[in-house]
Amino acid sequence: MHEHRLSVARTARYFTLGSPAGAGEVWFACHGYGQLAARFLEKLRVLDDGRRYVVAPEGLSRFYLSESPTERRVGASWMTREDRLAEIADYVPYLDAVYDDVFGRIDRARVTVHALGFSQGAATVSRWTAMGKARIDRVVLWGGEFPPDLDLARAAFAGRLRAARLTLVYGRSDEYITAKVLAGVTERLGAHDIPYREMPFAGGHELNEAVLKELAEG
């Protein structure tokens, strides 16, 4: 058996909230595992106050969440452990393409760019910020781990992350972002002189409207 590879063109989609006219901020929001961009974006409506344009790309791999014949809900994923490096190599330029498409309509010089990743999306925006071509001013990792395989010894990767204001948001009862996981993340960031801010809140693995408002104002 031999494995072969080729690149193919495919259609991807993203959703937006707000108007680009007059917006002072553009937020790119990457959903978690098993979510769809439109449903995820509904949870971010609190950001839509006329000052922000919110962009939610959708992971390139969609699948059925249940085999139930009566409720076959669909979700999307950014990557799995199967052929993971190829999936990362696909989604980083995909997110760059979404960025370029958005800034074909908006003057990049007049806005600040925020990248928010929830759960699996946190690793996604971390890699995009470090490995992509987009210029990100602020990164928010919410309820997700900073990718342990991202090589921060590479000066270009660490430099892009230092240039972005990094915030770690997590629920104190989040079963995925435990004290041990958080300690590992902050130790790595500190070792590479990447500044960050922590925003814990009372809750679990979920978005929180009050924290979203605080993030938006801060």
C-alpha positions in Angstrom: 0.0 0.0 0.0 1.3 3.5 -0.9 0.0 6.8 0.3 -0.3 9.6 -2.3 -1.1 13.3 -1.9 -2.4 16.0 -4.1 -3.8 19.5 -3.5 -7.3 20.3 -4.7 -9.4 23.4 -4.8 -12.5 23.4 -2.5 -15.2 25.7 -1.4 -15.1 27.0 2.2 -17.5 29.4 4.0 -17.5 32.0 6.7 -20.2 34.1 8.4 -20.2 37.7 9.6 -22.0 39.9 12.1 -22.2 43.6 11.9 -21.3 46.1 9.2 -17.8 46.7 7.9 -18.7 50.4 7.4 -17.4 52.4 10.3 -16.2 49.4 12.3 -13.1 50.1 14.4 -12.4 46.4 15.2 -12.5 43.2 13.2 -12.9 40.0 15.2 -12.0 36.6 13.7 -13.7 33.9 15.8 -12.8 30.2 15.4 -15.3 27.7 16.8 -14.7 24.6 18.8 -14.8 21.0 17.8 -18.1 19.8 16.5 -19.6 23.3 16.1 -20.7 25.2 13.0 -19.6 28.8 12.4 -23.2 30.2 12.1 -24.3 28.7 15.4 -21.1 29.8 17.1 -21.5 33.3 15.8 -24.9 33.5 17.5 -23.2 33.2 20.8 -21.1 36.3 20.0 -23.9 38.7 19.2 -23.0 40.7 22.3 -20.0 42.0 20.3 -22.2 43.4 17.6 -22.8 46.9 18.8 -21.9 48.8 15.6 -18.2 49.1 16.5 -17.1 45.6 15.5 -17.3 43.4 12.5 -17.2 39.8 13.6 -16.0 37.1 11.2 -16.5 33.3 11.8 -14.7 31.0 9.5 -15.9 27.4 9.5 -13.6 24.4 9.8 -12.9 22.6 6.6 -14.1 19.2 7.8 -17.8 18.7 8.5 -19.4 15.5 9.9 -22.5 14.1 11.5 -22.5 14.5 15.3 -25.0 11.6 15.7 -26.1 8.6 13.8 -29.6 9.0 15.0 -32.0 8.9 12.0 -34.2 11.5 13.6 -31.6 14.1 14.5 -28.5 14.1 12.3 -26.9 17.3 13.5 -23.8 18.4 11.7 -20.6 19.9 13.2 -17.2 20.9 11.9 -13.6 20.3 12.9 -10.3 22.2 12.3 -8.3 19.0 12.5 -8.0 15.5 14.0 -4.9 13.4 14.9 -5.3 11.7 11.5 -2.9 13.4 9.0 -2.9 16.4 11.3 0.1 18.2 9.8 -1.6 18.3 6.4 -4.8 19.6 8.0 -2.8 22.4 9.7 -1.0 23.2 6.5 -4.5 23.5 4.9 -6.3 25.6 7.5 -3.5 28.2 8.1 -3.6 29.5 4.5 -7.4 29.1 4.4 -7.6 31.6 7.4 -5.2 33.9 5.6 -7.5 33.8 2.6 -10.5 34.7 4.7 -8.5 37.6 6.2 -7.5 38.8 2.7 -11.2 38.5 1.5 -12.4 40.6 4.5 -9.7 43.3 4.0 -10.5 43.5 0.3 -13.5 45.5 1.6 -12.0 47.2 4.7 -9.0 49.4 5.1 -6.7 47.4 7.4 -5.0 50.5 8.6 -8.1 51.9 10.3 -9.0 48.8 12.4 -7.5 46.6 15.1 -7.7 42.8 14.5 -8.7 40.4 17.2 -8.5 36.6 16.9 -10.7 34.6 19.3 -10.5 30.9 19.5 -12.8 28.7 21.6 -11.8 25.2 22.6 -10.3 23.5 19.6 -10.3 27.0 17.9 -7.8 28.2 20.5 -5.1 26.0 19.0 -6.3 27.1 15.6 -5.9 30.8 16.1 -2.5 30.2 18.0 -1.1 28.5 14.9 -2.6 31.0 12.5 -1.1 33.9 14.4 2.3 32.3 14.6 2.4 30.6 11.2 0.2 32.7 8.9 0.6 35.9 7.0 -2.2 37.8 8.7 -1.3 40.6 11.1 -3.2 40.0 14.4 -3.2 42.7 17.1 -4.9 40.6 19.8 -5.3 36.9 20.5 -7.9 35.4 22.9 -7.6 31.7 23.7 -10.9 30.7 25.4 -11.3 27.3 27.0 -8.6 25.8 24.8 -5.0 24.8 25.1 -2.1 26.6 23.5 -0.8 24.0 21.1 2.1 22.1 22.8 3.7 21.2 19.4 4.0 24.9 18.2 7.7 25.5 18.0 8.3 28.7 20.0 12.0 28.3 19.5 11.4 29.6 16.0 12.0 33.4 16.3 9.4 34.3 13.7 6.6 32.3 15.5 7.4 33.6 19.0 7.8 37.2 17.6 4.3 37.2 16.1 2.8 36.0 19.3 4.7 38.6 21.3 3.4 41.3 19.0 -0.2 40.3 19.7 -1.8 41.0 23.1 -2.5 37.5 24.4 -5.4 36.7 26.8 -6.2 33.3 28.3 -9.8 33.0 29.2 -11.1 29.9 31.1 -13.8 28.8 33.4 -12.6 27.8 36.9 -14.6 24.5 36.6 -13.6 23.8 32.9 -12.8 20.1 32.8 -10.4 20.6 29.9 -8.4 23.6 31.1 -7.2 22.1 34.4 -4.7 23.8 36.7 -2.1 21.3 35.3 -2.8 22.2 31.7 -2.8 26.0 32.5 0.5 25.7 34.4 2.0 24.0 31.3 0.8 26.7 29.0 1.9 29.6 31.1 5.3 28.0 31.7 5.9 27.7 28.0 4.8 31.3 27.3 7.0 32.6 30.1 10.0 30.6 28.9 9.8 32.4 25.6 9.0 35.9 27.0 5.5 35.9 25.5 3.3 38.2 27.7 -0.2 37.2 28.5 -3.2 38.1 30.7 -5.4 35.6 32.4 -9.2 36.0 32.7 -10.7 33.2 34.8 -14.5 33.2 35.4 -17.0 31.2 37.4 -18.2 28.5 34.9 -17.1 25.6 32.8 -16.3 24.9 29.2 -18.5 27.6 27.8 -18.7 31.1 26.5 -19.8 33.8 29.0 -21.6 36.9 27.9 -20.3 39.1 30.8 -16.7 38.1 30.1 -17.2 38.7 26.3 -18.4 42.2 27.2 -15.3 42.8 29.4 -13.0 41.5 26.7 -14.7 43.8 24.1 -14.3 46.8 26.3 -10.7 46.0 27.4 
